[in-house]
Amino acid sequence: MRAVKMAPAGGLAWGPWVPLAVLAVLARAALALTERYPALSLLQQERHRQRHGPAGEWAEQYSAECDSSFLHFHESDCDIGGSSSCESVLSLNTEKILSQAKLLAEQKRFPFATDNDNTNEELAIAYVLIGNGLYDEAIRHFSTMLQEEPELVSAIYGRGIAYGKKGLHDMKNAELALFELSRVISLEPDHPEVFEQRAEILSPLGRISEALSDLTKAIQLQPSARLYRHRGTLYFISEDYATAHEDFQRSLELNKNQPIAMLYKGLTFFHRGLLKEAIESFKEALKQKADFIDAYKSLGQAYRELGNFDAATESFQKALLLNQNHVQTLQLKGMMLYHHGSLDEALKNFKRCLQLEPYNEVCQYMKGLSHVAMGQFYEGIKAQTKVMLNDPLPGQKASPEYLKVKYLREYSRYLHAHLDTPLTEYNTDIDLPGNFKDHWAKSLPFLIENYEEQPGLQPHIKDVLFQNFESYKPDVQELICVADHLGSMMQYETPGFLPNKRIHRAMGLATLEVMQAVQRTWANSKVRMNGKTRLMQWRDMFDIAVKWRRIADPDQPVLWLDQMPARSLSRGFNNHINLIRGQVINMRYLEYFEKILHFIKDRILVYHGANNPKGLLEVREALEKVHKVEDLLPIMKFNSKTRDGFTVNTKVPSLKDQGKEYDGFTITITGDKVGNILFSVETQTTEERTQLYHAEIDALYKDLTAKGKILILSAELGEVDAVCNLILSLVYYFYNLMPLSRGSSVIAYSVIMGALMASGKEVSGKIPKGKASIKISKYISSLVDFEAMTAPGSEAFSKIARSWMNLKSISPSYKSLPSVSETFPTLRTMIEVLNTDSSHCLKKSIVVV
C-alpha cells in the first residue's frame, strides 16, 4: 500500500479505500472540468483538438480498431454510445472519473496493467484524466507513482502519452514523449504498440525515416491491418507511391473493409498517372462507406485530370451534399470551374470557402484572380493584398500563392491602366520591366532590386461591366459563335487537359483575327502593331494569338523569351517538363513515352558504338529487354560516364541550309538506388539558338508571303498545297524553338488554323485521342507540340498534322464576319466578350458547318 486508504465522500465504493492524494487530484480535475468545458462530450472535443493539431494528423486520416485502448492517439472506429469497450469518456465530476477508472481497472483496459489491484486503480485514474484532456494532472499523478516505483512501465508509458497529447508544437513535449516511450521500449522491447506510438510522435516532427523504422519493427512483432496502413501513409507522404501501394494492399488483405486504406490505395494510383485504376479504388471505397466525402472529392479530382468535367462536377457535388461546408471540396471545385472557364461559378465557391476559412490562401488568391480575369480589378486587388499581408512565420515555407501574388497584383495594375488604350498602341513585352518578366516566368520569389511598382488603380478607369450576348449586333453574335466552335477544335482529348470554354473562345477569336490579318497582308495591306503601321511580320501573326491567350488567363505569364534581359538569355532560359519525377508520372505525356524510348535506345546504341565498341553487343542485348523507361536504369551501369544518368539531344534539320541541324530538346534520365527516376525534357532558349531558328522562320515567312500573294490572284490547287506546307513548316520550327514562357502549343495551333483559313482551307478534323500502330510507320498522338518536337523533320510533321486536320475548302460565310481587331480594339472589349454567356450558340446553327 502506497498511502492511507479512506472511503470517499458521496458513498461511491472503490474497493475499501481511495488515496487522499487521488482525491486531491480528482478535486482539482473536477474543478478544471467545470471551468474548461460545457456539459458535452469531452472526448469529442479532444478529438476535434487532435484533428486540428500537429499530433492529430493520423486521427483525421485513420480510425483504429476497437481492440486498441480508448486513449490511443488514433480515433476509435466505434460510434459514440456503441460497445462498452469503445464508449467515450464523459466525465464531468469526481464520481464519474472514479466510476470510469474503477471499470478500467477491473477490466485492465489500459496498457501494461500490473498484477497489483491497488496499482492498477491508481494507474486507471491517471489514464481517465488523459481521456478527459487533463494532461498536466495525469503527468503529476504518473510522476508521483514513479517516485515510488521508477520502472513502473504503465506509468512511464502513460506519461509519454500525456506529453504527446499536450501538443507537439512545443518541442519540449515532443522530446519528453520520445524519452518516455524509448524508456518503455528498453524495458519492454516486444510490444508493437509502443513502437507505433513513438512513430506517431516522430512523423509530425519530420523524422519520417525513424518513424518508418519503428512501424517496420512493430509489423515484425505483430503484423496488423492498422500497422500496414500507417506505414503506407508515411511512404505516401514520402512520395514512395509504389511501396505505399504495397502496404495498403497488405492492409486490405488483412481487413478488406477499410475505406480509408482503399482511398489511399487509389491515391497511390492517381499520383502514378494510373487514373482509371485510381477511379476504381475510389468507387470501391464508396461501396464500403457511402457517405465518404474524401472519396467523392478524390473521385472528382481524378475525373478532372481525365478531362471529364461532367463526371468531376457530379462527384464534387455529392461531396458537398454530404457536407456543404467541406472546404477542400469547395476549393477544388472552384479551381476546376476556373480552369473550365466558368469564372462566375468558380467565384461562388471561393467566396463560400472564405466564409468558412477566412485565411485560406488558395481560395483568397483564386478569388482575386477570378475577379481580375473578369475585369473586376478593385475586388481582385483587394483579395490579392490580403494574400500579400499573410506573411509566413520565421522558418515557415511560403505558399505558392504567396510567392505568385505580387506578380499578379502588379500585372493586374498594368492591365487596369491599359483597359481603354487601343491594343495597337502598346506592347506588353516592352512595357513590363525585364527583371519582373524574368522572375515571373521562372516562378522566383519577388526579390527585384530597384523595382518601381505599377501605378495604383485610377478612379476614372471603371471596372469591366457584364455584356449580354443579345446586346451585340447579329454579325458579332455570329462571330462569337464561330469562335467558340473553332476554339473547341483545339482541345486536346488526352488525360490532364480539361476543356476551358474561355480559352476556346479566346483562341477561336485569335484564329479569326490571324485569318483576317494574313489575308490583308497577302493583299498588300499594312497592319497597325505596337504603335506603328507597317507590313506584318511572322511575330505579329503570333502576337495576335499571344494577346488573346494572355487575357484569357492572367495568372500565366505568356511572354516572349527573347525579350527577357540579356543576362537571362546568356545563361539560357529553359522550358522544362518533368515526364516522371520519382514515381510521379506526368499523365499528359504518357502517350509519348514509347516514342521517346525508341529514340533513346537508338541514341544509346550510337553512343556505345562510338565509345564502347567492345561492349556494344552486350548493350544491344540489354536494350532488347527495355520496354519502359525504368528499364533503362541498368543500362546506365555499362559505362562509368552514364552511371548516374545521361542526356540525349534531338536535332532539328534546316530547310534553309540543307545538311545543317539545330539543337532540338534535351532528354534527361537519372535514377537512384531504390528505382526513383527523373525523366524530363527541356528546351534551352539561348540568344544563339534563337537567332538560328529566327533565320529559318524568317525565310519560311518570306516564302509564305510571296506564295500567299500569288494565291490571292490564282487559287490553283498546287499553290494552295504549297502554302499549307509552308504554314506547317513555319510552325514546326516555332514549336521546336518554344519561344514563349507559356502557352506556345495553343498559340501556334491557332496560327496554323488562321493562316490555313487565309489560304482558303479550313481544319475540320479534331486533334486525335490516341495513336495508330507504329508497325505501319504512322504515329498519331494527341499533343501537337510533341508531334513537332519528336518528328524527324518539317515534312514529316506536315504529313502527320494533315492526316488528322481533314482540310476542306473554307465556307464563303467567313468573309462576311466583322473584323475581330476592330470589334474588340481594347482590353475592355476583349474581357467583355470573354465574359459573355453564349449558350445561345448551342441553339443556333453555326455558319462554318
Beta strands, then each sheet from edge to edge (+ up, - down):
strand 1: 5-6
strand 2: 18-19
strand 3: 63-64
strand 4: 75-76
strand 5: 527-529
strand 6: 532-534
strand 7: 573-582
strand 8: 584-585
strand 9: 645-653
strand 10: 661-671
strand 11: 677-685
strand 12: 761-763
strand 13: 807-809
sheet 1: 1+ 2-
sheet 2: 3+ 4+
sheet 3: 5+ 6-
sheet 4: 8+ 7- 11+ 10- 9+
sheet 5: 12+ 13-
end
